[in-house]
Amino acid sequence: MKRRTLLGGTIAVALLGLNSSVDAQQPPIRIGMSMPLTGGLAGGGKASLLGIEIWRDDVNAKGGLLGRKVELVVYDDKSSASETPAIYSKLIDVDKVDLLFAPYATVPTAPIMPMVKQRGLLLIGNFSFQVNSKVGHDMWFNNAPWGPADSWAASFLDIAQKAGGKSIALLAADQEFAQNLAKTARELATKRNMPIVFDQAYPPNTMEFSSIIRAIKAAKPDIVYVASYPPDSAGILRAVNEIGIGDNVKIFGGGMVGLQFGAVMENLGALLNGVVNYNTWLPEKSMYFEGTKEFFETYTKRATEAKIDPLGYYLAPFGYASGQLVEQAIKAVGSLDQKSIAKYLRENTHKTIVGPIAFSADGERKETAVLQAQFRGVVDKNMQQFRSSGKQVILFPENLKSGDLIAPFEAARK
């Protein structure tokens, strides 16, 4: 499946009349990317793309960049890492796009990193985790709020230790993203002299988690750190609801993908209560910056029409922020020279609808802006509740905090 947004073409020329000869000399700035529009990552991919499209429409309404309209060239990577290398070769060599955005997620992004580095091209990352740690590309800039590799697990363990947690259980899907999270949690636990009483990876196609949850419960950890994907996250929480996890567990969650998406949250309902999990944007007062409110007003209307994630908190505003990053850099350097754009992105702090963004040398955030939030008072089958503050109480970071941890986990579930 191929999707293109053709702006500034023949229709625009006809409408501009006398200025058509000028427009003919000003082709659109083309930003190329793949996106998972089908397959297991499609829900996130569609929300992310809509965020980027809203930015494109906004910047074009203001006259474009360098006097040129912005056009997106988008291919469906079908949520598959095997698709992305060929797609990005085509974007570079056949479509000859001006800039590249990465696909959504870690697994589809990792295979294109060596090629992009070899070609010396700028790449705006899209919610992958540590794909540049071994490649070392100096023109990579991740839109995600992760920050230093260990900050995600560190914030969770900090909260856990303040609640009296000492021993830890680790449960992670046997895939790159989840294993990277588990690895950092394992290393941090070792550094902090926290006994690891359970440590297991499970196959990605696992559907039944009852035996695993029973084993965790028998190990009697104080902390349970889970790195899972959407189907697994739901299965794990259903097993916890059926079996329980033990009164000694102070905190449960951490790296569960899926609990950020509207449809998943609505489906799980009260099973979410008590879970402390990472997130990126939530409707708490501390999280509104210039343009945030207006973005979500537009997103909600268009997402409803497109029948995609009606909340869009996790990915969509960061898609918009990706556009803001290149918009500010292009305006500042006055050209599409990718080395100049990369230098500007690396050396400055950038104003976006998800807050200020500054990059480290590795292209990740200088400081983490990952949220740790606890689900509270969630009821079944009610999407609208998640638009209100208080359903996901922010525990970290301190400058965005909206409440304190309720522990132990079993008490927080009630």
TAKA-V789065 format. One record per residue. PHI is phi as a letter, one per 30 degrees, with the letter a starting at -180 (none if undefined). Layout:
{{PHI} {PHI}}
This chain:
{{none} {b} {b} {b} {c} {c} {c} {i} {c} {d} {d} {d} {d} {d} {d} {d} {h} {d} {d} {d} {d} {d} {d} {d} {d} {b} {d} {d} {d} {c} {c} {c} {a} {c} {a} {d} {c} {b} {i} {d} {c} {d} {e} {d} {d} {d} {d} {d} {d} {d} {e} {d} {d} {d} {d} {e} {d} {d} {d} {d} {d} {c} {j} {i} {b} {h} {i} {b} {d} {c} {b} {c} {c} {b} {c} {d} {c} {h} {i} {c} {d} {d} {d} {d} {e} {d} {d} {d} {d} {d} {e} {d} {c} {c} {d} {h} {d} {d} {b} {b} {c} {d} {d} {d} {j} {d} {d} {d} {d} {e} {d} {c} {d} {d} {d} {d} {d} {d} {d} {i} {c} {d} {b} {d} {d} {b} {i} {d} {b} {h} {d} {c} {d} {c} {d} {i} {d} {d} {b} {c} {b} {d} {d} {d} {d} {e} {i} {e} {e} {c} {d} {d} {d} {d} {d} {d} {d} {e} {d} {d} {d} {d} {d} {j} {d} {b} {c} {b} {c} {c} {b} {b} {d} {d} {b} {e} {d} {d} {d} {d} {d} {d} {d} {d} {d} {d} {d} {d} {d} {d} {d} {c} {h} {c} {d} {c} {c} {a} {a} {b} {c} {b} {d} {e} {c} {d} {c} {c} {c} {e} {d} {d} {d} {d} {d} {d} {e} {d} {d} {h} {d} {d} {b} {b} {c} {c} {c} {b} {c} {e} {d} {d} {e} {d} {d} {d} {d} {d} {d} {d} {d} {d} {c} {i} {b} {j} {d} {d} {d} {d} {a} {b} {k} {j} {b} {c} {d} {j} {d} {c} {c} {e} {d} {d} {d} {d} {d} {d} {h} {d} {d} {d} {e} {j} {d} {c} {b} {d} {a} {b} {b} {b} {d} {c} {e} {d} {c} {c} {b} {e} {j} {d} {d} {d} {e} {d} {d} {d} {d} {e} {d} {d} {d} {d} {d} {d} {h} {b} {e} {d} {d} {i} {d} {d} {c} {e} {d} {d} {d} {d} {d} {e} {d} {d} {d} {d} {e} {d} {d} {d} {d} {d} {d} {i} {a} {c} {d} {d} {d} {d} {d} {d} {d} {d} {d} {d} {c} {b} {c} {c} {d} {b} {d} {c} {j} {d} {b} {b} {c} {d} {d} {d} {i} {c} {e} {d} {b} {d} {b} {d} {c} {c} {b} {c} {d} {b} {h} {d} {c} {d} {h} {b} {d} {d} {e} {d} {d} {c} {d} {j} {d} {b} {d} {d} {c} {a} {d} {e} {d} {c} {e} {b} {l} {c} {d} {c} {b} {d} {e} {d} {d} {d} {d} {d}}
